[in-house]
Amino acid sequence: MNEKLLVPAAEAAKMLSMGRSTFWNKVKLKQLPQPVKIAGITRWRVSDLRGFVNVVSS
């Protein structure tokens, strides 16, 4: 298993089929899962993004 646990903003936006600007605006408005910061690097949990998609699509 070589599945990513964390992804950068560009990849997270792509997973949600939206542009980076829209993605960041929705993060700022807390309409999307919030990122985690590790050593100053911002990433999103893939599990949070998938959970968001499941909730929105149901």
Number of C-alpha atoms within 10 A of each C-alpha: 3 4 6 9 11 18 17 14 16 15 15 20 18 12 14 14 10 13 12 15 11 11 20 17 12 14 14 11 10 10 12 17 17 17 17 13 10 8 6 7 9 14 19 19 18 19 13 16 19 14 13 15 14 10 8 8 7 5
